[in-house]
Amino acid sequence: MIFEICAIVVTILLIILTIYIVQTLREVQKSLKNVDKTLSGLELELAILRVDVNKMLSSSTDLVQNVNNKLCDLDPLFLTVHHAGNALNSRIHAFRKDPIRRAEEEEEKADMSENVLDIIDLAKIGIKLYQQIKKRK
């Protein structure tokens, strides 16, 4: 009789354990469905984000190209300014170094006025370049 009672108790415990496992598996299934929905939503959001990032990269590439083109347009102006500055610097350096040169101050003034004219021409070039850049906008 004890074996029969033990068998009945074990059977009842197995039935309870089976019911508990079935309920747990159903809850796990629901959780997995929710995870699947969440992952699907994330996948969609990542696809949208990927498109936006590609657009941003494309526009930034266009912007960099535009800036590069404008810098190339300004390059001759910078080169001219650099040459004028070097010429002016060499003349000032030569004037300070050579005391005999002070006697030739009148010639230097004439040369300086030529440099001023060069600078004025340079300013004209700069204004024209600025107007061309402004027209392209």
Sequence and secondary structure as in RCSB ss.txt:
>XXXX:A:sequence
MIFEICAIVVTILLIILTIYIVQTLREVQKSLKNVDKTLSGLELELAILRVDVNKMLSSSTDLVQNVNNKLCDLD
PLFLTVHHAGNALNSRIHAFRKDPIRRAEEEEEKADMSENVLDIIDLAKIGIKLYQQIKKRK
>XXXX:A:secstr
 HHHHHHHHHHHHHHHHHHHHHHHHHHHHHHHHHHHHHHHHHHHHHHHHHHHHHHHHHHHHHHHHHHHHHHHHHH
HHHHHHHHHHHHHHHHHHHHHH GGGGGGHHHHHHHHHHHHHHHHHHHHHHHHHHHHHHHH 
